[in-house]
């Protein structure tokens, strides 16, 4: 059965085995596709910096200099997966799923194919346009490393649409939180669990006690935290003398986030001191927040395009980071565009067929609308 070209391309690309730091295979395919469209393509040195086998791809479809440039972005990597994704078309349900034992990788192949499809449509229409720039980033899923190390000095665009958001088409993400991760090391005291347990200090017990005292989960409408990895202990007959706890905290408010990190520090230090243990905590900024006002031209332009296409626009704050966090920090105003996928990062991940087809039209229409800014 033949499908719309954007669907065919989606099915092709999700099947390419891809992981963070190992985007080489898909990058080579995407570079060839962009060059076939007529775009100039370069690969930066981010791969060397982060220890990956590939850098960010930066493409430019040259346009009229007097028309503002516009940037579209998506990422090439995906969350941990077995490497073999089998997409299944469920046409009567208007969705694509995996075979049920892997992610689908709609995050973010839907963004990639929407950008390519939109540029092809704009080119075929022959409408005037400015420079259309594309960044396909690496290692987004492990801390936005591609955009973090991206040198934007070669980009002309001052506005960026990041096609990397779940939810229905029409969702415009105007904010994403700051995220910190933390590594908590608890040092207890080992002892034989059967002969002298009272001489030991169980680091696992100390850590559990601290976690029970600490707020986590939904901290407020704009802040969250999670403790996701705990490791420690050598054997059941040894009182555990060392424990590692890895967690994260996110917020759309820097002050609120700072206060929570101080709370983490206070609770763990007080709990370990009470038990005669010791703690060390390392905090790492994964990415800074971004926030774009609803009245900003980049949102108004997207809303106008969506309205023209009969799609309801809804502006929302995002709960996860995206490359737009770093684009905005580096002077390129960015918002996220949802592409119609759901249940992201799970084996239930699914992509709407009709919304994906429409998303390519949205990209093409944005290119056309940007050209009207100076006319």
C-alpha angles and dihedrals in degrees: 000000000000120000136190110290093247090055092048090051091048091053090049097050100043088059093061109099106242136166136168109284089016105074097124097111097049092040091058090051093048093046090055091048093051093047090051089055088054100258128144108237132193132173118219129216097256091113090062092049097050099034096252131134095239142037132218116290114230117192132182129194100198116231142163112317095219092059117080117255120240129203127213121190141186133157129249100209129076137200120280111301139156090259098244114088119181109198118206123202112220097185097173089055095044092236146103120218136173121252086269103260100078141034116272096228093226078138095099115346089078087062093046095051093042090057093047093045093047094051091048090051092048091049093049091051092057093219119156113263143170124233110312109206127193131195118191101187134204131224095013093144093059100055107314089279095160096057091037091063097034114123103219095186091100093053120094095192122107093183128055134189111204111202097202110106134108124226134065123330107266095049110127115195109209099172141032128184135250111253129205124184122202136201114205118195118193119193115201130160127271124227138154106283094213103037104034113005091150089065092060133078110216108220091194091057092046092050092048091051092052092049091051089056095048129084115238141162115038102013095174137333089282104032136064139173136191137185103207110163130045124174134168147108134080106216141350092251094056124076103237111252100180135042134175122202121187121196146148142218129200134187143165088218120066095202093050090050092048091053091051093051088052088051091053090050094048097046095048095044093048094045095048092046091053091053097043093249130123131232137199121190126193119193121199126192105224096182140336125247125256130201130183121192116243090238093057114122092240091061094040091052093050092046091052092051092048091050091051089054093048095252122135113235120218123181114212140166115247125228097208135056124257136179087269088076090069097034090058092045088053095053103269112115107227139184132178125246119205115227101198105267129130143188089040120198092017137097087251093062111139139180126212109234097206094046093049091053089049092048091066088055090052092055091049091048092050090054089052094046093050088057089061094060093088098030 
